[in-house]
Amino acid sequence: MDSVLVIDDERQIRKLLEITLTANGYHVIEADTGNKGIKLAASHNPSIIILDLGLPDMEGIDVLRSLREWYHKPILILSVRKSEEDIVKALDFGANDYIPKPFRTGELLARLRVALRNTQPETDMSSLQFNNLTIDLSKHIVQKNNEIIKLTTTEFSLLALMTQNEGRVLTHTFILKEIWGYGYVDQTQYLRVFIAQLRKKIEDNPSQPSFIITESGIGYRFNGV
Amino acid sequence: MPSDNTENNRLLVAISHKTQSINLLIKAKQLSEQMNAPLQAVHIETLRNTTETDKQQLQRNIETANNLGIPTRIITDFDIVKGIIRFAIQEGITHIIVGKQKQNVLNLILRQHSFASKLNQLSEGIHIYWLSTSAKKDYEIRPGASKTAFSSDWTDYVITTICVLISIFGLYVYKDSLGYRAVSYLLLLEVSAMAFKFGTGPVLVASALSALFWNFLFLPPQFTLHIENTEDVLMFVLFFTIALLNGVLTSQIRNREFKIRKREEITQILYNFSKQIADISNAENLKKATSDVFTKLFKCESILFFNDDISTLLTETMPSTERKLALWCYENSKVCGKFSDHFQESDYTYFPLSGLQTKTGVIGLKLTKQLKFEEKQHLDAVMVQISGKLERAIVSKIAQKAELLDASDRLYKTLFNSISHEFRIPVTTIMGASDTLMTENYPDEIKFQLFNEINIASIRLNNLIENLLNMSRLESGSISVRPDWYDVHDLINKVKEGIRQELDEFNFIIEIPDNFPLIRVDFGLIEQVLHNLLLNATQYSENGSTINLSFKIEDMSVLQIKVADNGPGIPEKDCNVVFEKFYRAHSMRTGGTGLGLSIAKGFAEAHKGEISAYNLPQGGACFVVKIPTEISDIEQLSNKIS
């Protein structure tokens, strides 16, 4: 059974999470302060941590940083702040995903599953299949409805990066850094153009994409299901 | 003593530049109280030259009058008596109070007599009281009381003397053809002419010289001062007298004219200043105008501190001692600094400015010499103007503040009423539905409906909170625009996701031209604008009607978003007020805070854009948002970088 550590100061949220998660077969550990959370994480070594950014005793981002020094399993950020800046910061500091408050429990559970799945080593990473889309990473071939789609090198790298992190939000900075390099982290314009082109090629309806989902102000998420 | 008909009594006290005037004022005040009649004071300024000490004493006398609450006027006249009477008639005075001086009985009799006789000539029915003012004799010696008449420059004496000598020399050459009488007329003419240019002194010297030389060189027997002919003696005396009269009178007229001109100049400066400051609306200009007027009046530097400045006075660039003095002046409402009773070592003299009710500021003047009596009056005139201006500004600021407070108070009340009501509805739903679910075991279908109600209520609560947060962000001015490149499709998808439930009831049509460029905007702000406009459309249209959302780029630099619905439209008179806080038209649905459109407008404006509303000819309301943006053609860019 996977164990989940919930670090949140609001009792009602913890209660809701406890009920929902227990009902879905997780073992729930609770902490109401950052310090307690860090201690519990060390003593219980949970499979995943759900961390609220607004804590009474210390900044959520500092809890994240100190956890990341030794804790390598997924951390989900729960944030009431609408500020994209905080979320991007948390993701860049090593959080795996974020869920804005108020959240739908269905969405939370889906994110939880994705995060846990991503930690398990893939059996065969050379070929990926999403609905009608097949990607052969070793041969650099992408097929849609069994027809080969021509992609430029950059487009392929972008698609490969996103599909390998399926279900997980990737920040603009992260994608730009991975594909173009450190010098291009501010060129969101490039990213928009390539995403628009990629969507035209792989999406059934590019203006209402089903694969490449925009997380406004934060980044993109590849939705494989 | 007091007349029987006391109702219409008006008293006038005449004050001079003598110390006794203070006693006179006090006695006059007592009299006016006894008679229960209004009292005024007047000082007649004659053309007689007065000394500085006189002026200072006069200033003190006038101040005393003011302190006693006696309104004081200063008027100019050649004759004190005439002046007083003229003023008395003008003001409808019934009793004139004049000081009686004991030291000179003859003078007293003469003056009393002349005053009374003049008064009788000019007016009837005005009573005159001679009040004894002081037992102490006025031994004050007033040196050089009419000094300036002879105070001409020594060069004037030299010039007039040379002129006389030259003309005598010229006339001497032609004396045979002219005859000594004609010479006398010519010399007389010359002396008279000199009076226009020179003061009394030089003219007197010139006339004496002319007379002597005429007598010596021209009048037979020549080269003696002896005059043979009786006619010539008369001629000599006349010559001397005419020259003297001419000179003195002309110089007196010139003196008067000079005074009048000077006064006119100053009146003009003061008039211009008052006209100028009437139009001034900012602090810098007022400071400049003030500094200009003091340069013109006293040729000195000046600084002006307002009420607002006083707190920042300590951070100004002037030396700290000066700052302290200015502050002292403001706090104590007393003149201080150079030439004053306090802190004379300073470079500046500070004068407090005060309006009717408030202290308004301080003026500092870098004076080189002590202000004369008239100058003090001019300064007062300027200060009254400035403090009046400042007080008006302060009063209007206070009024504005009060109005703002009032508005925010009303806002608070409306907010409270509207919001608490809005909160109650979804909370009631959640409480009721969850309670039902807990107590009874209903079939799954009903359970689902109740859960759905709870869900909808919670979404509504969330929207409400979102609106309130956005409103407070707007009100606090803490919105910062962070533009980045976005695809409008992403924008629409995000908005649609947020209000999917509401939009599902409608025929929602989106129009975006092909190859729509990337736009550079703040995603969050524009998303909220769109969200609120679309939600508003769903609130005011019937289910199943069409809501149209269209995007367009104008002039390559403006993003235009149009939201059109098929509802009843906006009441014609309300097109301008729909964006006001808490405005709500009659809605198809209950709920709503009346904040949505106001937030949309606030966010559009934060993005330097604008928003407008009108009714469509075919029916329905249309909202247009225009946001300035950079655009970037996707095709072009992709060709460039791939």
Contacts between the chains, C-beta under 8 A, distances in Angstrom:
chain1	res1	chain2	res2	distance
A	82	B	469	7.9
A	82	B	524	7.5
A	84	B	524	7.2
A	102	B	458	7.4
A	102	B	462	5.7
A	152	B	642	5.4
A	154	B	642	6.6
A	188	B	484	5.4
A	188	B	485	5.0
A	189	B	485	4.4
A	189	B	518	6.5
A	189	B	632	5.9
A	189	B	637	6.9
A	190	B	637	8.0
A	190	B	641	6.1
A	192	B	485	5.0
A	192	B	486	6.9
A	192	B	487	5.7
A	192	B	518	5.2
A	192	B	634	7.8
A	193	B	518	7.2
A	193	B	634	5.5
A	193	B	637	5.0
A	193	B	638	5.0
A	193	B	641	6.9
A	194	B	638	7.7
A	195	B	487	7.5
A	196	B	487	5.9
A	196	B	518	7.9
A	196	B	634	5.5
A	196	B	638	7.9
A	197	B	634	7.8
A	197	B	638	5.8
A	206	B	489	7.6
A	207	B	489	4.4
A	207	B	492	7.9
A	207	B	493	8.0
A	207	B	512	7.4
A	208	B	489	7.5
A	208	B	493	6.3
A	209	B	489	7.9
A	209	B	493	7.7
A	214	B	487	7.6
A	214	B	490	4.1
A	214	B	493	6.9
A	214	B	494	7.1
A	216	B	486	7.8
A	216	B	490	6.6
A	216	B	491	7.7
A	216	B	494	5.2
A	216	B	523	4.8
A	216	B	524	7.3
A	216	B	527	6.8
A	217	B	484	7.7
A	217	B	523	5.3
A	217	B	524	6.3
